[in-house]
Amino acid sequence: MKLCEKCGSLMAPVKKEDAVVLVCNKCGKQTSIEKGKVFKLKEKMTHEPLDSIPVVDDTRETLPITNAECPECGHNKAGWWTQQTRSSDEPETRFYRCQKCKKTWREYS
């Protein structure tokens, strides 16, 4: 394969009459191919370090806080969320996570 010198897009081989030419799908530029020549991809795409997503703090919780007594330590503040754990005609299950000891428990409605 070859990249177009005009726009940089990948050129595709197309049969024209008795010959095969490379044609850019974006701008239409055509380049002839030497008979018997084989094309191989030579450019290697590399990613810059900025392409990755930095993890600042993987222990940060953004759950809403409510007054709920922890069955483990007795602390009265817990984060909560809901999740559908049974069939769709059943109510959601509410989960709690203690702000002090990080114990998780559930409450069925």
The first five atom37 places (N, CA, C, CB, O) and aatype in JSON, in Angstrom:
{
  "aatype": [12, 11, 10, 4, 6, 11, 4, 7, 15, 10, 12, 0, 14, 19, 11, 11, 6, 3, 0, 19, 19, 10, 19, 4, 2, 11, 4, 7, 11, 5, 16, 15, 9, 6, 11, 7, 11, 19, 13, 11, 10, 11, 6, 11, 12, 16, 8, 6, 14, 10, 3, 15, 9, 14, 19, 19, 3, 3, 16, 1, 6, 16, 10, 14, 9, 16, 2, 0, 6, 4, 14, 6, 4, 7, 8, 2, 11, 0, 7, 17, 17, 16, 5, 5, 16, 1, 15, 15, 3, 6, 14, 6, 16, 1, 13, 18, 1, 4, 5, 11, 4, 11, 11, 16, 17, 1, 6, 18, 15],
  "atom_mask": [
    [1, 1, 1, 1, 1],
    [1, 1, 1, 1, 1],
    [1, 1, 1, 1, 1],
    [1, 1, 1, 1, 1],
    [1, 1, 1, 1, 1],
    [1, 1, 1, 1, 1],
    [1, 1, 1, 1, 1],
    [1, 1, 1, 0, 1],
    [1, 1, 1, 1, 1],
    [1, 1, 1, 1, 1],
    [1, 1, 1, 1, 1],
    [1, 1, 1, 1, 1],
    [1, 1, 1, 1, 1],
    [1, 1, 1, 1, 1],
    [1, 1, 1, 1, 1],
    [1, 1, 1, 1, 1],
    [1, 1, 1, 1, 1],
    [1, 1, 1, 1, 1],
    [1, 1, 1, 1, 1],
    [1, 1, 1, 1, 1],
    [1, 1, 1, 1, 1],
    [1, 1, 1, 1, 1],
    [1, 1, 1, 1, 1],
    [1, 1, 1, 1, 1],
    [1, 1, 1, 1, 1],
    [1, 1, 1, 1, 1],
    [1, 1, 1, 1, 1],
    [1, 1, 1, 0, 1],
    [1, 1, 1, 1, 1],
    [1, 1, 1, 1, 1],
    [1, 1, 1, 1, 1],
    [1, 1, 1, 1, 1],
    [1, 1, 1, 1, 1],
    [1, 1, 1, 1, 1],
    [1, 1, 1, 1, 1],
    [1, 1, 1, 0, 1],
    [1, 1, 1, 1, 1],
    [1, 1, 1, 1, 1],
    [1, 1, 1, 1, 1],
    [1, 1, 1, 1, 1],
    [1, 1, 1, 1, 1],
    [1, 1, 1, 1, 1],
    [1, 1, 1, 1, 1],
    [1, 1, 1, 1, 1],
    [1, 1, 1, 1, 1],
    [1, 1, 1, 1, 1],
    [1, 1, 1, 1, 1],
    [1, 1, 1, 1, 1],
    [1, 1, 1, 1, 1],
    [1, 1, 1, 1, 1],
    [1, 1, 1, 1, 1],
    [1, 1, 1, 1, 1],
    [1, 1, 1, 1, 1],
    [1, 1, 1, 1, 1],
    [1, 1, 1, 1, 1],
    [1, 1, 1, 1, 1],
    [1, 1, 1, 1, 1],
    [1, 1, 1, 1, 1],
    [1, 1, 1, 1, 1],
    [1, 1, 1, 1, 1],
    [1, 1, 1, 1, 1],
    [1, 1, 1, 1, 1],
    [1, 1, 1, 1, 1],
    [1, 1, 1, 1, 1],
    [1, 1, 1, 1, 1],
    [1, 1, 1, 1, 1],
    [1, 1, 1, 1, 1],
    [1, 1, 1, 1, 1],
    [1, 1, 1, 1, 1],
    [1, 1, 1, 1, 1],
    [1, 1, 1, 1, 1],
    [1, 1, 1, 1, 1],
    [1, 1, 1, 1, 1],
    [1, 1, 1, 0, 1],
    [1, 1, 1, 1, 1],
    [1, 1, 1, 1, 1],
    [1, 1, 1, 1, 1],
    [1, 1, 1, 1, 1],
    [1, 1, 1, 0, 1],
    [1, 1, 1, 1, 1],
    [1, 1, 1, 1, 1],
    [1, 1, 1, 1, 1],
    [1, 1, 1, 1, 1],
    [1, 1, 1, 1, 1],
    [1, 1, 1, 1, 1],
    [1, 1, 1, 1, 1],
    [1, 1, 1, 1, 1],
    [1, 1, 1, 1, 1],
    [1, 1, 1, 1, 1],
    [1, 1, 1, 1, 1],
    [1, 1, 1, 1, 1],
    [1, 1, 1, 1, 1],
    [1, 1, 1, 1, 1],
    [1, 1, 1, 1, 1],
    [1, 1, 1, 1, 1],
    [1, 1, 1, 1, 1],
    [1, 1, 1, 1, 1],
    [1, 1, 1, 1, 1],
    [1, 1, 1, 1, 1],
    [1, 1, 1, 1, 1],
    [1, 1, 1, 1, 1],
    [1, 1, 1, 1, 1],
    [1, 1, 1, 1, 1],
    [1, 1, 1, 1, 1],
    [1, 1, 1, 1, 1],
    [1, 1, 1, 1, 1],
    [1, 1, 1, 1, 1],
    [1, 1, 1, 1, 1],
    [1, 1, 1, 1, 1]
  ],
  "atom_positions": [
    [[0.83, -1.18, 0.0], [0.0, 0.0, 0.0], [0.88, 1.24, 0.0], [-0.95, 0.0, 1.21], [2.06, 1.2, 0.36]],
    [[0.28, 2.33, -0.41], [1.02, 3.57, -0.51], [0.11, 4.71, -0.06], [1.53, 3.8, -1.96], [-1.1, 4.68, -0.25]],
    [[0.73, 5.73, 0.55], [-0.02, 6.9, 0.96], [0.04, 7.95, -0.14], [0.52, 7.46, 2.28], [1.07, 8.12, -0.79]],
    [[-1.06, 8.66, -0.33], [-1.16, 9.7, -1.35], [-0.24, 10.86, -0.99], [-2.63, 10.19, -1.48], [-0.23, 11.33, 0.15]],
    [[0.55, 11.33, -1.98], [1.45, 12.46, -1.74], [0.69, 13.76, -1.62], [2.47, 12.56, -2.86], [1.2, 14.71, -1.02]],
    [[-0.53, 13.84, -2.16], [-1.3, 15.07, -2.16], [-2.04, 15.27, -0.83], [-2.3, 15.05, -3.31], [-1.97, 16.35, -0.24]],
    [[-2.76, 14.22, -0.35], [-3.58, 14.42, 0.86], [-3.21, 13.48, 2.01], [-5.03, 14.22, 0.51], [-3.7, 13.68, 3.12]],
    [[-2.36, 12.47, 1.79], [-1.92, 11.59, 2.85], [-2.82, 10.4, 3.12], [0.0, 0.0, 0.0], [-2.55, 9.62, 4.03]],
    [[-3.9, 10.24, 2.33], [-4.8, 9.1, 2.52], [-4.2, 7.84, 1.91], [-6.18, 9.39, 1.89], [-3.28, 7.9, 1.1]],
    [[-4.75, 6.7, 2.31], [-4.29, 5.41, 1.8], [-4.78, 5.22, 0.38], [-4.77, 4.26, 2.7], [-5.96, 5.43, 0.1]],
    [[-3.9, 4.84, -0.51], [-4.26, 4.6, -1.91], [-4.6, 3.13, -2.11], [-3.11, 5.03, -2.87], [-3.9, 2.25, -1.6]],
    [[-5.66, 2.87, -2.84], [-6.13, 1.51, -3.07], [-5.84, 1.09, -4.5], [-7.64, 1.39, -2.76], [-5.94, 1.92, -5.41]],
    [[-5.49, -0.19, -4.73], [-5.25, -0.66, -6.09], [-6.58, -0.81, -6.84], [-4.48, -1.99, -6.08], [-7.55, -1.37, -6.32]],
    [[-6.6, -0.3, -8.08], [-7.78, -0.39, -8.94], [-7.32, -0.84, -10.32], [-8.55, 0.97, -9.01], [-6.33, -0.34, -10.85]],
    [[-8.06, -1.8, -10.9], [-7.7, -2.3, -12.23], [-8.27, -1.36, -13.27], [-8.21, -3.76, -12.45], [-9.48, -1.13, -13.32]],
    [[-7.4, -0.8, -14.12], [-7.77, 0.08, -15.23], [-7.27, -0.54, -16.52], [-7.18, 1.53, -15.03], [-6.06, -0.67, -16.72]],
    [[-8.18, -0.93, -17.37], [-7.87, -1.59, -18.64], [-6.98, -2.81, -18.4], [-7.17, -0.61, -19.62], [-7.44, -3.77, -17.78]],
    [[-5.73, -2.8, -18.85], [-4.83, -3.94, -18.67], [-3.85, -3.76, -17.52], [-4.06, -4.19, -19.94], [-3.04, -4.64, -17.25]],
    [[-3.92, -2.62, -16.83], [-2.96, -2.35, -15.77], [-3.68, -2.11, -14.44], [-2.08, -1.12, -16.13], [-4.89, -1.89, -14.4]],
    [[-2.9, -2.16, -13.37], [-3.41, -1.84, -12.04], [-2.76, -0.54, -11.6], [-3.13, -3.0, -11.02], [-1.54, -0.39, -11.68]],
    [[-3.57, 0.4, -11.14], [-3.06, 1.68, -10.67], [-3.53, 1.88, -9.23], [-3.53, 2.86, -11.58], [-4.52, 1.29, -8.8]],
    [[-2.8, 2.72, -8.51], [-3.21, 3.09, -7.15], [-4.02, 4.38, -7.23], [-1.97, 3.26, -6.2], [-3.58, 5.35, -7.84]],
    [[-5.2, 4.38, -6.62], [-6.09, 5.54, -6.67], [-6.42, 5.96, -5.24], [-7.39, 5.22, -7.47], [-6.75, 5.14, -4.39]],
    [[-6.31, 7.27, -4.98], [-6.67, 7.81, -3.69], [-8.18, 7.97, -3.62], [-5.96, 9.17, -3.43], [-8.78, 8.62, -4.48]],
    [[-8.81, 7.37, -2.61], [-10.27, 7.45, -2.47], [-10.73, 8.84, -2.05], [-10.76, 6.43, -1.46], [-11.89, 9.18, -2.24]],
    [[-9.83, 9.64, -1.49], [-10.2, 10.96, -1.0], [-10.09, 12.04, -2.08], [-9.33, 11.34, 0.18], [-11.05, 12.77, -2.33]],
    [[-8.92, 12.14, -2.73], [-8.72, 13.22, -3.71], [-8.71, 12.74, -5.16], [-7.42, 13.92, -3.41], [-8.76, 13.56, -6.07]],
    [[-8.64, 11.42, -5.38], [-8.7, 10.89, -6.74], [-7.37, 10.8, -7.47], [0.0, 0.0, 0.0], [-7.35, 10.38, -8.63]],
    [[-6.26, 11.18, -6.83], [-4.95, 11.12, -7.47], [-4.61, 9.68, -7.83], [-3.86, 11.72, -6.56], [-4.87, 8.76, -7.05]],
    [[-4.03, 9.48, -9.02], [-3.66, 8.14, -9.49], [-2.16, 8.04, -9.66], [-4.38, 7.81, -10.81], [-1.5, 8.98, -10.08]],
    [[-1.63, 6.86, -9.32], [-0.21, 6.57, -9.48], [-0.1, 5.19, -10.1], [0.55, 6.63, -8.1], [-0.79, 4.25, -9.7]],
    [[0.78, 5.08, -11.09], [0.95, 3.77, -11.74], [1.84, 2.88, -10.87], [1.57, 3.94, -13.16], [2.65, 3.35, -10.09]],
    [[1.66, 1.58, -11.05], [2.43, 0.59, -10.3], [3.39, -0.09, -11.28], [1.5, -0.47, -9.6], [3.01, -0.46, -12.39]],
    [[4.64, -0.24, -10.85], [5.6, -0.97, -11.68], [5.17, -2.43, -11.73], [7.05, -0.83, -11.12], [4.73, -2.99, -10.73]],
    [[5.3, -3.04, -12.88], [4.87, -4.41, -13.06], [5.68, -5.35, -12.16], [5.0, -4.83, -14.54], [6.91, -5.28, -12.14]],
    [[4.99, -6.21, -11.43], [5.64, -7.18, -10.55], [6.03, -6.62, -9.19], [0.0, 0.0, 0.0], [6.59, -7.35, -8.37]],
    [[5.76, -5.33, -8.93], [6.13, -4.74, -7.66], [5.12, -5.14, -6.58], [6.22, -3.2, -7.77], [3.92, -5.18, -6.83]],
    [[5.63, -5.45, -5.38], [4.8, -5.84, -4.25], [4.82, -4.7, -3.24], [5.29, -7.17, -3.61], [5.88, -4.15, -2.94]],
    [[3.65, -4.36, -2.72], [3.55, -3.29, -1.73], [3.37, -3.88, -0.34], [2.38, -2.33, -2.06], [2.59, -4.81, -0.14]],
    [[4.11, -3.33, 0.6], [3.98, -3.71, 2.0], [3.83, -2.44, 2.82], [5.22, -4.55, 2.48], [4.37, -1.39, 2.46]],
    [[3.09, -2.53, 3.91], [2.9, -1.4, 4.8], [4.2, -1.16, 5.56], [1.72, -1.65, 5.78], [4.68, -2.03, 6.28]],
    [[4.77, 0.04, 5.4], [6.06, 0.33, 5.99], [5.96, 1.28, 7.18], [6.98, 0.93, 4.95], [6.84, 1.29, 8.04]],
    [[4.89, 2.07, 7.26], [4.78, 3.02, 8.35], [4.17, 2.37, 9.56], [3.94, 4.23, 7.93], [3.16, 1.66, 9.46]],
    [[4.77, 2.59, 10.71], [4.27, 2.04, 11.96], [3.63, 3.17, 12.74], [5.42, 1.35, 12.77], [4.25, 4.21, 12.96]],
    [[2.39, 2.96, 13.17], [1.69, 3.97, 13.94], [2.08, 3.81, 15.41], [0.15, 3.86, 13.75], [1.97, 2.72, 15.98]],
    [[2.53, 4.88, 16.01], [2.89, 4.84, 17.43], [2.02, 5.83, 18.18], [4.4, 5.16, 17.64], [1.57, 6.83, 17.63]],
    [[1.78, 5.54, 19.45], [0.97, 6.41, 20.29], [1.89, 7.21, 21.2], [-0.05, 5.6, 21.1], [2.86, 6.7, 21.75]],
    [[1.54, 8.46, 21.35], [2.27, 9.33, 22.24], [1.84, 9.07, 23.68], [2.05, 10.81, 21.87], [0.74, 8.56, 23.9]],
    [[2.68, 9.39, 24.67], [2.28, 9.19, 26.07], [1.01, 9.95, 26.44], [3.41, 9.63, 26.98], [0.31, 9.53, 27.37]],
    [[0.69, 11.04, 25.75], [-0.51, 11.81, 26.05], [-1.78, 11.09, 25.6], [-0.44, 13.16, 25.4], [-2.88, 11.51, 25.97]],
    [[-1.65, 10.02, 24.8], [-2.82, 9.28, 24.35], [-3.41, 8.42, 25.45], [-2.45, 8.41, 23.17], [-4.57, 8.0, 25.35]],
    [[-2.66, 8.14, 26.51], [-3.18, 7.32, 27.6], [-3.91, 8.22, 28.61], [-2.05, 6.53, 28.29], [-3.63, 9.41, 28.7]],
    [[-4.82, 7.63, 29.35], [-5.58, 8.37, 30.34], [-4.92, 8.19, 31.7], [-7.07, 7.91, 30.37], [-4.85, 7.06, 32.19]],
    [[-4.44, 9.25, 32.31], [-3.81, 9.11, 33.62], [-4.84, 8.86, 34.71], [-2.98, 10.35, 33.96], [-5.9, 9.48, 34.72]],
    [[-4.52, 7.95, 35.62], [-5.38, 7.69, 36.77], [-4.86, 8.51, 37.92], [-5.42, 6.15, 37.14], [-3.74, 8.29, 38.4]],
    [[-5.64, 9.46, 38.37], [-5.2, 10.37, 39.43], [-5.36, 9.71, 40.79], [-5.99, 11.68, 39.37], [-4.42, 9.67, 41.58]],
    [[-6.55, 9.19, 41.05], [-6.81, 8.55, 42.34], [-7.88, 7.5, 42.13], [-7.25, 9.59, 43.42], [-9.05, 7.84, 41.96]],
    [[-7.5, 6.23, 42.13], [-8.46, 5.18, 41.84], [-9.3, 4.79, 43.05], [-7.75, 3.97, 41.32], [-10.16, 3.91, 42.94]],
    [[-9.07, 5.41, 44.22], [-9.87, 5.08, 45.4], [-10.93, 6.14, 45.7], [-8.96, 4.91, 46.6], [-11.65, 6.02, 46.69]],
    [[-11.03, 7.15, 44.88], [-12.0, 8.21, 45.1], [-13.41, 7.69, 44.83], [-11.69, 9.44, 44.2], [-13.66, 7.06, 43.8]],
    [[-14.31, 7.94, 45.75], [-15.71, 7.54, 45.57], [-16.56, 8.78, 45.42], [-16.2, 6.68, 46.75], [-16.37, 9.77, 46.14]],
    [[-17.48, 8.74, 44.51], [-18.36, 9.88, 44.27], [-19.81, 9.49, 44.52], [-18.19, 10.41, 42.84], [-20.71, 9.95, 43.81]],
    [[-20.04, 8.64, 45.51], [-21.39, 8.2, 45.83], [-22.1, 9.25, 46.68], [-21.36, 6.85, 46.57], [-21.45, 9.95, 47.46]],
    [[-23.42, 9.38, 46.54], [-24.14, 10.26, 47.45], [-24.12, 9.69, 48.86], [-25.59, 10.47, 46.96], [-24.11, 8.47, 49.04]],
    [[-24.1, 10.55, 49.86], [-23.98, 10.14, 51.26], [-25.35, 10.25, 51.94], [-22.91, 11.01, 52.01], [-26.09, 11.2, 51.71]],
    [[-25.66, 9.27, 52.78], [-26.9, 9.29, 53.55], [-26.63, 8.8, 54.97], [-27.98, 8.41, 52.88], [-25.56, 8.28, 55.26]],
    [[-27.61, 8.98, 55.84], [-27.51, 8.47, 57.21], [-27.98, 7.02, 57.22], [-28.35, 9.34, 58.21], [-29.17, 6.75, 57.03]],
    [[-27.05, 6.1, 57.43], [-27.38, 4.68, 57.53], [-26.34, 4.05, 58.46], [-27.38, 3.98, 56.11], [-25.15, 4.3, 58.32]],
    [[-26.81, 3.24, 59.4], [-25.89, 2.65, 60.37], [-25.22, 1.41, 59.79], [-26.62, 2.29, 61.67], [-25.89, 0.51, 59.28]],
    [[-23.89, 1.38, 59.86], [-23.11, 0.26, 59.35], [-23.27, -0.94, 60.3], [-21.6, 0.65, 59.2], [-23.09, -0.78, 61.51]],
    [[-23.61, -2.13, 59.78], [-23.75, -3.3, 60.64], [-22.41, -3.79, 61.17], [-24.45, -4.41, 59.88], [-22.38, -4.57, 62.13]],
    [[-21.31, -3.36, 60.58], [-19.98, -3.82, 61.0], [-19.4, -2.95, 62.12], [-19.03, -3.82, 59.8], [-19.0, -3.46, 63.16]],
    [[-19.35, -1.62, 61.88], [-18.67, -0.75, 62.84], [-19.6, 0.23, 63.55], [-17.6, 0.02, 62.14], [-19.18, 0.89, 64.5]],
    [[-20.85, 0.35, 63.1], [-21.8, 1.24, 63.75], [-21.74, 2.69, 63.3], [0.0, 0.0, 0.0], [-22.5, 3.52, 63.81]],
    [[-20.85, 3.02, 62.37], [-20.75, 4.38, 61.84], [-22.07, 4.73, 61.15], [-19.54, 4.53, 60.84], [-22.71, 3.85, 60.57]],
    [[-22.5, 6.01, 61.2], [-23.82, 6.34, 60.67], [-23.82, 7.08, 59.33], [-24.54, 7.17, 61.67], [-24.85, 7.64, 58.97]],
    [[-22.72, 7.09, 58.59], [-22.67, 7.71, 57.26], [-22.26, 6.65, 56.24], [-21.67, 8.93, 57.24], [-21.29, 5.92, 56.44]],
    [[-23.02, 6.59, 55.15], [-22.71, 5.6, 54.11], [-23.04, 6.16, 52.74], [-23.5, 4.28, 54.36], [-23.98, 6.94, 52.58]],
    [[-22.25, 5.77, 51.76], [-22.56, 6.08, 50.37], [-23.57, 5.04, 49.88], [0.0, 0.0, 0.0], [-23.62, 3.93, 50.4]],
    [[-24.39, 5.41, 48.89], [-25.4, 4.46, 48.42], [-25.56, 4.54, 46.9], [-26.74, 4.73, 49.1], [-25.23, 5.55, 46.28]],
    [[-26.06, 3.45, 46.32], [-26.42, 3.38, 44.91], [-27.47, 2.29, 44.75], [-25.16, 3.1, 44.01], [-27.62, 1.44, 45.63]],
    [[-28.19, 2.32, 43.64], [-29.2, 1.31, 43.37], [-28.82, 0.53, 42.13], [-30.6, 1.94, 43.2], [-28.13, 1.04, 41.24]],
    [[-29.27, -0.72, 42.07], [-28.96, -1.58, 40.93], [-30.11, -2.58, 40.76], [-27.6, -2.32, 41.13], [-30.64, -3.08, 41.75]],
    [[-30.47, -2.85, 39.52], [-31.52, -3.83, 39.24], [-30.89, -5.22, 39.29], [-32.2, -3.57, 37.85], [-30.18, -5.61, 38.37]],
    [[-31.15, -5.97, 40.37], [-30.52, -7.28, 40.54], [-31.48, -8.43, 40.26], [-29.98, -7.42, 41.94], [-31.05, -9.57, 40.09]],
    [[-32.77, -8.14, 40.21], [-33.76, -9.17, 39.93], [-34.48, -8.83, 38.64], [-34.78, -9.31, 41.11], [-34.01, -7.96, 37.9]],
    [[-35.58, -9.48, 38.34], [-36.29, -9.21, 37.08], [-36.8, -7.78, 37.05], [-37.46, -10.2, 36.9], [-36.89, -7.12, 38.09]],
    [[-37.14, -7.3, 35.87], [-37.47, -5.89, 35.7], [-38.77, -5.49, 36.39], [-37.56, -5.56, 34.23], [-38.98, -4.3, 36.64]],
    [[-39.65, -6.44, 36.7], [-40.89, -6.08, 37.39], [-40.71, -6.05, 38.92], [-41.99, -7.06, 37.01], [-41.66, -5.74, 39.64]],
    [[-39.52, -6.36, 39.4], [-39.2, -6.28, 40.83], [-38.52, -4.94, 41.11], [-38.28, -7.48, 41.26], [-37.9, -4.36, 40.22]],
    [[-38.62, -4.44, 42.37], [-37.94, -3.17, 42.69], [-36.42, -3.33, 42.71], [-38.43, -2.65, 44.06], [-35.88, -4.43, 42.8]],
    [[-35.74, -2.18, 42.61], [-34.27, -2.17, 42.63], [-33.75, -2.55, 44.01], [-33.74, -0.79, 42.22], [-34.46, -2.48, 45.01]],
    [[-32.48, -2.96, 44.04], [-31.8, -3.24, 45.3], [-30.94, -2.03, 45.63], [-30.94, -4.55, 45.22], [-30.22, -1.53, 44.76]],
    [[-31.0, -1.54, 46.87], [-30.18, -0.41, 47.29], [-28.95, -0.94, 48.02], [-31.0, 0.56, 48.2], [-29.06, -1.73, 48.95]],
    [[-27.78, -0.49, 47.58], [-26.52, -0.88, 48.2], [-25.98, 0.29, 49.0], [-25.49, -1.34, 47.14], [-26.16, 1.45, 48.62]],
    [[-25.32, -0.02, 50.12], [-24.69, 0.98, 50.97], [-23.22, 0.61, 51.16], [-25.42, 1.1, 52.34], [-22.88, -0.57, 51.19]],
    [[-22.36, 1.62, 51.29], [-20.95, 1.41, 51.61], [-20.57, 2.37, 52.73], [-20.03, 1.61, 50.35], [-20.67, 3.59, 52.57]],
    [[-20.12, 1.81, 53.86], [-19.74, 2.6, 55.02], [-18.58, 3.54, 54.68], [-19.35, 1.67, 56.19], [-17.62, 3.13, 54.03]],
    [[-18.67, 4.78, 55.12], [-17.62, 5.76, 54.87], [-16.39, 5.53, 55.73], [-18.16, 7.16, 55.12], [-15.3, 6.01, 55.41]],
    [[-16.55, 4.78, 56.83], [-15.43, 4.55, 57.75], [-14.7, 3.25, 57.43], [-15.93, 4.52, 59.19], [-13.5, 3.26, 57.16]],
    [[-15.43, 2.1, 57.45], [-14.75, 0.79, 57.3], [-14.87, 0.21, 55.89], [-15.32, -0.2, 58.3], [-14.27, -0.83, 55.6]],
    [[-15.64, 0.85, 55.01], [-15.82, 0.44, 53.6], [-16.6, -0.86, 53.43], [-14.48, 0.3, 52.94], [-16.55, -1.47, 52.36]],
    [[-17.3, -1.31, 54.46], [-18.14, -2.5, 54.33], [-19.33, -2.16, 53.43], [-18.63, -3.01, 55.73], [-19.89, -1.07, 53.53]],
    [[-19.7, -3.1, 52.55], [-20.83, -2.94, 51.66], [-21.93, -3.89, 52.07], [-20.43, -3.16, 50.2], [-21.69, -5.08, 52.3]],
    [[-23.17, -3.37, 52.15], [-24.33, -4.21, 52.43], [-25.48, -3.76, 51.55], [-24.73, -4.15, 53.93], [-25.41, -2.7, 50.93]],
    [[-26.53, -4.56, 51.49], [-27.66, -4.25, 50.61], [-28.95, -4.22, 51.4], [-27.76, -5.27, 49.48], [-29.07, -4.78, 52.49]],
    [[-29.93, -3.53, 50.79], [-31.26, -3.44, 51.36], [-32.26, -3.68, 50.24], [-31.5, -2.06, 52.05], [-32.22, -3.0, 49.21]],
    [[-33.14, -4.65, 50.43], [-34.16, -4.94, 49.42], [-35.39, -4.11, 49.73], [-34.5, -6.47, 49.39], [-35.76, -3.95, 50.89]],
    [[-36.03, -3.6, 48.69], [-37.25, -2.8, 48.88], [-38.47, -3.68, 48.97], [-37.43, -1.8, 47.75], [-39.58, -3.18, 49.13]]
  ]
}
